[in-house]
């Protein structure tokens, strides 16, 4: 009987361990500060009227999140741009923009972003409830780029298309809205739908699976579908897109705080685009990375 009781207890213990549940959510501690580095490497191939165009891009943004206040699981966050950069190479021409370059004699659209900040309220699932301070941020950015009043207005108008409250909201959610609405155990999956419109519109439906938990860190496997279908404008050119693709990889988060510690995703996007009456065959492969760390 003793042996049987021991076996039964062991089975119960194993079952309990296997069914252990975890609450994965945004739980940023008030008063703390975190740095995030988000980087995207892209290889883009396009075929326009029989001509092949190859483009490589590296785009990165470094932020600081100051967690200023919390209420009912939501957190108020001051977001500061530490650095934003882009390097694009196409047809033998290299174009580089970097917010660290503060030479006022050069037209650098990123120069005004260094040190710029706005405020957002983050919900427990990583969604962005509100965004504030964008208009003031754009005023500061534009004033750093020109002393001419009329030119400042033009610059602000151009920047507002890339840094509107809605675009900022979508950008943040595309990186940080990853948490399930319920407690989960290893092997459980959930889906998150996000939208992003920086240049072209992209909707992502991503399935996350809790793969393992080790030393307070949850490892999520990521597999999703991307769709880009709609109209947008680039440098005055109206474009139409009909693309689809996938994203896959892994994301690790700190269970206690919900902070994204590391994310590595492979992106593929392909299909047709149309510009000025011309059809464009489009194919992109990319790697998106996020690294987060506490800096208190």
N, C-alpha and C positions, 0 to 999 in steps of 0.2 A: 504493500500500500504506500509506503514511504517513497519508493521509486516512482510509482504511478503519479503521486502527488507532485513530486519534483518535476516530472516530465510535463504535467499539466501546467504548472507554474511557469516553466520555461517557454511553453508554447504561448501562454498568455503574454509573457514578457516580450517575446518576439513579435507577436501580433500588435501589441501596443506600440512598440518601437516603429514597426512598419507603417502604422497608421498615424504617426505623429503629425500634427498639423502646424502650419506656420502662417502667421499674419504678415503679409508683405504689403507695405504701404509707405507713402511719404510720411516720415515722422521726424523731419529736420528739427534738431534741438534749438530752441530760441536762444539767441546770443552767440551762436556758433557761426563760423565762416568756412566756406568751402570754395576751392578752385576747381573749375572744370575746363578741360581742353577738348574741343570737338574738331575733328579733322576729317576731310574727305578727299580721297584721291580718285580721279576719274579718267578713264580712257574713252573717248567718244569718236566713233567713226560715222561719217555721213556721206551719202552719195547724192549729189545734186546735178541733175541734167547730164549724167554720165561722168561727172567729175567727182573723184573721191577726195574727201577732206578729213584729215586726221587731227584730233585735238586732244591734248592732255591738260588736266587742270588739277591744281592742289588748292583747296580752300580750307582755312582754319580760323577758329575763333576761340579765344581764351576769356573766360568769365570769372568773376568772383561773386558768390552768393552770400550776402549777409542776411541771416535769419533774424528779423527784427521783432516779430511778434507772432503769437499763436492764439487761435481761438477755435474751439470745436473741431480740432484736427486739421484745420486750415492754417497755413503759415504765410505771413507777409515776408516778402523777400526783396531786398534791394539788389539789383543786378547791375554790375559794373563791367564794361568792356575793358579788358586789359590789353588785348591785341586782336586785330583781325587782318588777315592777309589772303592774297590770291595770286597764284602764278598760272598763267595760261600760255600754252605753246601751240601754235598752229601755222602751218605753211611757212616754216622757217622764222616766224616772228614770235618773240616772247614779250608778254605783257605782265608786269608785276605791280601790285599795289600792296602797301604795308602801312598799317597805322603807326608803326614805330618811326617811320620817316616823317619828320615834322618840318620839312623844308617848305616855307611859305611861298617860295617862288615857283613851286611845282604844283600842278593841278592833281591833287591826290584826294579822291573822294573818301578814302578811309582815314585821313589824318584827323578829322573831327571826332572820330569814334573812340580814340584812346582816352580812357577816363570817363567816357559818357556813361550815364546810368539811368535806369527806370525802375519802376516798382511793379511787382506782381503778387497776386494771392494764389497759392497753390493748394489744391484740394488733396485729400488723402490718396486718391488714385493717380495723382500726378497731373491731373488736368489743371488748366489755368483758368481761374474764375474771373479775375480782373487784371487789366494792365493799365498802369497810370504813369504819367510823367513823360510820355513819348513826345508830346508837342514841345515841351521845354527842352528835352534832349535834342530834338531836331534844330531848335533855335540856336543852341550852343554849338552844335556841329557846323551849321551853315555859317555862323559868325566867325568861326575859326578858319574857314576856307576862303573868305572874301571880306573886304571892307566896304564894298559897294552895295548900297541898300537894295537896289533893284536886282543885282546879281545874287544877293543873299536870299531874296524871295524865290528866285528861280531854282537855286540850289536846294532850298528847303522843299519846294514842290517836287523836285526830282527825288529827293531822299524819302519823302513821305510815301512814295509808291513801294519802296523796298523796306521801310521801317515803320509801317503803320501799326497800330495796336493789334489789328487782326493778324497781320503777317508775323509779328513778334510772338503772339499767342500760339499760332500754328507751329512756328519754329521751335518753341520750347516744348510744346506737347509732342512733337515728332521725336524728340530725344528723351523726354522724361515721363510721358504718360504710358506707363508700362505695367502698372500694378493691378492685381485681380480685385474684384469687388467682394470676394469672400476669402475665408481662410482656405489654404490649400495644403496638400500633402505631396510628397515626392511622386512624380508621375502625372500629377494633375496639369491640365492645360486651360488656358483662357485666351480670348481674343480681344484685341484693341483696334479700334478704327480711328485713324488720324488723317488730317488733310494738311497739305503744305502748298503754298503758292509763292515761291520766290521769283522764279522766272516762269516756268511752266507749272500748271496745276498738277499735283500728284496726290492721289488717295492711297493710303496703305492700310491693308487689313492684315494684322500680324497676330500669329498664334505663338504664345509663350508657354513653355512647359518647365515646371520646376524639376530640374535634372538631378541636383544633389545639394546638400547643405553640409558645409564643413567650416568649423571654427567661426560660426556666426555669420558666414557668407553664403548667400543663396546663388547658385549657378542656374541661369535660365537658358534653355535652348530656344532659338528664335527661328521662325519660318513664316514668311508672309508673302502676300501678293500685292503688286503695285499696279495702279492704273492711272494713266494720264490721258484724259480726253477732254478737250475744250479749246477755247481761244485765249490767247494772251498776246502781249506786246513786248518787243525787245528793241530798244533804241529806235522807236518810231515805226518798226516793222510789225504788222499784224501777222500772227502765226496761228496755225491750227494743229493740234496734236492728237494722235491716236496711237498710244503706246501702252504696252503692258510689260510686266517683269516680276522679279522675285527679290526678296531679301532673306538672308539666312546667316546664322552665326550664333554667338553666345554673349550673354550679358551677366555680369556679377554685381550683386547689390549687398550692402550691409543690412542685415535683418533689423538691427536695433534702430537705425536712423532712416533706412530706405535709400540712402545715398547710392547712386550708380558709381561703382568703383572702376569698372572697366567694361567696355562694350566693343565688340569687333564683328561687324556685319559686312557681308558681301552683297553688293547690289548689282542687278542686271535689269536693263530697260531697253526695249526694242520695239520697232514698228515704223509707222509713217508719220511724217509731218508735212505741212504745206505752208509755203511762204511766197507771197507775190505771184500766185498762180503756179508755182513750181512744186512738184512733189519731191520730198526728201526721204530717203531711206535712213533710218536712225538706229544706232546701236550704242549702248553705253555699258561699260563695266566699271565698278567702283568698289572701294573699301571705305567704310565709315567707321571711325573710332571715337570713343569717348573715354577719357580718364578723369576720375574725380578723386579729390583728397581733402582732408581737413587741414586748415592752415591756422587754427587757433594756437 
